[in-house]
Amino acid sequence: MRRVLVLCVGLLALAACQKKSETAAVGDTPSAAATAPAASLGPPKRKPGLWTQTVSSDGMTQTMKLCLDEATEAKMTVWGQQASKDICEKNTVTPTAGGWTFVSACDMGQAGKVTTTGKATGDFNSKYVIKATSVTTGSSMAQTNGTHEMEMTGTWEGACPANMKPGDMTLPNGMTMNLNSLPGK
């Protein structure tokens, strides 16, 4: 259970450690930005409905279900621009051929300082894959310090079931929490 919570905190940290997305500066790999489709100039939004998210990190795989509507997606996108605007000194999302790359550096307080780099691919309507490397230092939870590789695959399953409301996330142990009711939302 503790490992699941640490993993969820890590995922929320990845989502939360986003300021307003910076765009690539002039002269920063223009060929990558030029080859990205025009529709991908901003980070993509996931299609509303039920998403199954499978996360593999540190030899452990967990699957969660997440019910999204447009309002919840706007608050808690994969990129997390709205999740927190004050904890990250750096957040860059750059369109590339076939996806997006990202870099963030965030101070999560007692959870430590987290620097994350990665790439996201997919259409975000039916499936996406995020591969990221995070380095955590200074966490009060010693097991979270160090370098961690993470891969998250999201698959759209259709409409949310009647027993889930937007923002509901069902964790691997069956517990459901609502992301819209987290502090700061």
C-alpha positions in Angstrom: 0.0 0.0 0.0 2.8 2.4 0.9 4.5 1.7 -2.4 1.3 2.4 -4.3 1.0 5.8 -2.4 4.6 6.6 -3.2 4.0 5.8 -6.8 0.8 7.9 -6.9 2.6 10.8 -5.2 5.3 10.5 -7.9 2.8 10.6 -10.7 1.0 13.5 -9.1 4.3 15.2 -8.6 5.0 14.7 -12.3 1.7 16.2 -13.1 1.9 18.9 -10.4 5.3 20.1 -11.2 4.2 22.2 -14.1 4.2 25.9 -14.5 2.9 27.5 -17.6 4.5 25.6 -20.5 7.4 27.3 -22.0 7.9 27.1 -25.7 11.1 26.3 -27.4 13.4 29.3 -27.8 14.3 30.6 -31.2 17.2 28.4 -32.4 16.2 25.4 -30.2 16.1 22.5 -32.7 13.8 24.2 -35.2 13.6 21.0 -37.3 11.8 19.2 -34.4 9.2 22.0 -33.9 8.8 22.4 -37.7 8.1 18.7 -38.2 5.5 18.5 -35.4 1.9 18.8 -36.7 0.3 22.3 -36.3 -2.3 20.9 -34.0 0.4 19.8 -31.6 1.9 23.2 -30.9 0.4 23.0 -27.4 0.3 20.0 -25.1 -2.4 17.6 -26.1 -5.6 17.0 -24.1 -6.9 13.6 -23.3 -10.3 12.6 -24.6 -13.1 12.7 -21.9 -14.1 9.3 -20.6 -12.6 6.4 -18.8 -8.8 5.9 -19.0 -6.8 2.9 -17.9 -3.4 4.0 -16.8 -0.7 1.4 -16.4 2.5 2.7 -14.6 5.7 0.7 -14.5 8.4 2.0 -12.2 11.3 0.5 -10.2 10.3 -3.1 -11.2 6.6 -2.6 -10.1 3.6 -2.3 -12.4 0.3 -0.7 -11.2 -2.9 -0.1 -13.1 -5.4 2.7 -12.2 -8.7 3.9 -13.7 -9.3 7.6 -14.2 -12.6 9.2 -15.2 -12.1 12.5 -17.1 -14.3 15.3 -18.3 -13.1 18.5 -20.0 -13.1 20.4 -16.7 -11.0 17.8 -14.9 -8.6 17.5 -17.8 -8.1 21.3 -17.7 -7.2 21.1 -14.0 -5.2 17.9 -14.1 -3.8 17.3 -17.6 -1.0 14.9 -18.1 1.2 18.0 -18.2 -0.5 19.4 -15.0 -0.2 23.1 -16.0 -3.1 24.0 -13.6 -2.1 21.6 -10.7 0.5 24.0 -9.2 2.0 27.2 -10.5 4.4 28.0 -7.7 6.5 24.9 -7.0 8.4 24.5 -10.3 11.3 26.7 -11.3 11.4 25.0 -14.7 8.8 23.4 -17.0 9.3 23.0 -20.7 7.1 21.1 -23.1 8.4 21.0 -26.6 6.7 19.4 -29.7 8.9 17.0 -31.5 8.4 14.7 -34.5 6.0 12.0 -33.2 5.3 13.5 -29.7 6.5 15.9 -27.1 9.5 16.2 -24.8 9.4 17.7 -21.4 11.8 18.8 -18.6 10.7 20.0 -15.2 12.4 20.9 -11.9 10.1 21.2 -8.9 10.5 21.7 -5.2 7.9 19.3 -3.6 8.7 20.4 0.0 9.2 17.4 2.3 8.9 15.1 -0.8 12.1 16.6 -2.1 13.3 18.3 -5.2 12.3 16.4 -8.4 13.9 16.9 -11.8 12.1 15.0 -14.6 12.9 14.6 -18.3 10.9 12.5 -20.7 8.9 12.0 -23.9 5.2 11.5 -24.6 3.8 9.9 -27.7 0.4 8.9 -28.9 -2.8 10.6 -30.0 -4.3 11.2 -26.5 -7.7 10.2 -27.9 -7.2 6.5 -27.7 -3.7 5.9 -26.3 -0.6 7.6 -25.1 2.8 6.5 -23.7 4.9 8.6 -21.4 8.5 7.6 -20.6 10.2 9.7 -17.9 13.3 9.7 -15.8 13.0 11.5 -12.4 15.8 12.4 -10.0 14.6 13.1 -6.4 16.9 14.6 -3.8 16.2 15.7 -0.2 12.9 13.7 0.3 12.0 12.9 3.9 10.9 9.5 2.5 14.3 8.0 1.8 13.0 5.4 -0.6 11.9 8.1 -3.0 15.4 9.6 -3.3 17.5 8.7 -6.3 16.9 8.1 -10.0 13.6 6.5 -11.1 12.5 5.4 -14.5 8.8 5.4 -15.2 6.6 4.4 -18.1 2.9 5.2 -18.2 0.5 3.9 -20.8 -2.9 5.4 -21.0 -5.7 3.6 -22.9 -9.1 5.1 -23.5 -11.9 2.7 -22.5 -15.0 4.6 -23.5 -17.5 6.5 -21.4 -17.1 6.6 -17.6 -19.2 4.0 -15.8 -22.2 5.2 -13.8 -20.4 4.6 -10.5 -17.5 7.0 -11.3 -17.7 10.8 -11.5 -15.2 13.1 -13.2 -11.9 13.1 -11.3 -12.4 9.7 -9.7 -9.2 7.6 -9.8 -9.5 4.0 -8.7 -6.2 2.8 -7.3 -4.9 -0.8 -7.6 -6.1 -1.7 -4.1 -9.7 -0.7 -5.1 -9.6 2.6 -3.2 -11.1 5.5 -5.1 -10.0 9.1 -4.6 -11.2 12.2 -6.5 -8.5 14.4 -8.0 -10.8 17.3 -8.1 -11.1 17.3 -4.3 -7.3 17.3 -3.6 -6.0 20.4 -1.8 -5.5 23.3 -4.2 -8.0 22.1 -6.8 
